[in-house]
Amino acid sequence: MRLLLTADTHLPKRAKVLPDPLLAEIARADAVLHAGDWVDAATLDLLEARARRVIGVYGNNDGPELRARLPEVARAELGGLRFGVVHETGAAQGRERRCAERFPDLDVLVFGHSHIPWDTVAPGGLRLLNPGSPTDRRRQPYCTYLTLTAADGRLSDVELHRLPSRR
């Protein structure tokens, strides 16, 4: 399964539309995982209209309409792996330990909030992935998203995509 991971889209505050490369990836993905801070329901509607499957959660900047449609934590089995999606995981210091304790039943945890790409493995094997943000790079050099393949209980082709600067 080809997966597209994104988070912190913050539309229409940080950008008016999703970047074209990200939109193109939706058509190639078997599932899109969004780790919260959509900000507007129109972005969720867009992904649901274009993607084969959307697995998303609400973030701290998402209002009542998104919170009514999305959970705080989402779980799905994809390609033989147990995935979880959550917006916030707390401070970077101690993240792997905290997440391994909070989500002992997962193989992969996708999270957002920081806008900082992250790829680590916790003790016990939990893989933690943050795709960054495709629209708000904050202190990062690039806006980003992740793609990967999940098959036969393994991840492969994990790729952080850097988006061109918006003018």
N, C-alpha and C positions, 0 to 999 in steps of 0.2 A: 504494500500500500504506500502510495506517495502521499506525504502529509505536508501541509503548509501551516507553519506556526507564526502567529502574529499577536501583538498586544498593543495597548496604549495608542490606539489610533486617534483619539481625541478630536474627532470631527464634529463640527466644523471649526473648532477653535484653533487647532495647530495647523490645519490644512483644510482646504475646501473639498478636496476629493482624495481618494486613495491613489497612490502612484500607479502608473500604467504597468510596470513590471510585476507588482504585487497582484494586480487584477488579472494579468495574463497567467500567473501561477495558479489562480483559482481553477481555471479550466483543466489544468493538468493534475490537480490534486484529487485524491479519493476522499479526503476529509480536510477541513480547515479547522484548526484549533486556535481560539482567540482567548487570551488571558486577561480580558477586562480592560476597563476604561475606554469603552466605545464612545461615550458621551452622548451620541444621538442614536435613536432607534433606527434611523434611516440606514445607517451602516450595517446593522444587524439584518435589516430587510434586504439590503443589497447582497450580502454574503449568502443569505438563505436562498435568494433567487438564483444566484450563479453557481453555488457550490453543490456538489453531490451530497455533502453532509457537513454540518457546522456543529462544533462542540465548543461552547463558549460559557463564560462566567461573567458576572458583573464585577466592576472595580469600584474603588472609593469615589471616583468622579461620576459614577453612573446613577441616574435618578430613579424615581419610582417606576417609570415605564419599563426600563431595562431590568430592574430588580424583579419586576413581576414576571418577566419572560425568561430570566436566566437564573441559575443557581449560584451560590457562593463558591461551591466546589463541584466540578463535573468529573465523571469517571467513564471510561470506555475501554473495551478491549479492541486493539487494533493491531493487526499483523502478529497476533500471538503475544502481545505485550499489554500489560495493565497500565493504562495512562490515567493521569489525573491532571486537572487544570485548575489553577487557583490564581487570584490576582496577587495578593501580598504574602510574602514569606518572612518579613522582618529584615533585620540588619544582615549585611553580608557576613559579618563575624558570627560563626556558629550555625550558619544556614544549613549546611549539610546534616549536621546532627539533629537540629530541630525538625527538619523535614522528614528525615528517616524515622524519627519518633512519632511524628504526626501522621505519616502515611506509610506504615509498615507493609501494607498490602499492595503497593504500587511498584512498577518497574521504572516508570518515567513520570516525572512531574514537570509540567510546563507552567511557568509563572511569569508575571509581568511586574508592573509598578515602578521599577527603578529606571526603565528605559536603557538599561545596560545589558548588552548580550552576556550570557552566562552559560557555561557548559562544564559541569563537574559531576563527579560520582561520589555519593555519600558512602560511609561505611555500611556494608551490607548490600551495596550494589545499586541503590536508587540513583538514577540519572536525572540531574536537574538541568533544565533548559529554559533560558529566557531569550526570546527572539529580539529583544530591544524594541524599538518603535519605528514604523515605516514613515512616520510623519513628524516626530519630535525627538531629535537626536540629543537634546539637552547638552550635556558635557561630552558627548561622544563625537568622534570625527564624522560619522555617517549615520544616516537613518538605515535601519536594517529589518530583516525578517529571516526566518529559517525555513529550509526544506529538508526533508529526510525521507528515508524509506524504512518502513517497519514490515518485516516479513520473517516468518518462521521463528518468532520470539527473539529477533535481533534487530538492532538499529544499524543502518548503513547510510552512506551518502549524506551524512549530516553536513549541511552547507549553510553558512551565514552569508546572506546576500547583502551587499552594500548598495544602497540606492544613490543615484546621482543627485547632486545638490539641486534644490529647487531655486529657481530664479524669481 
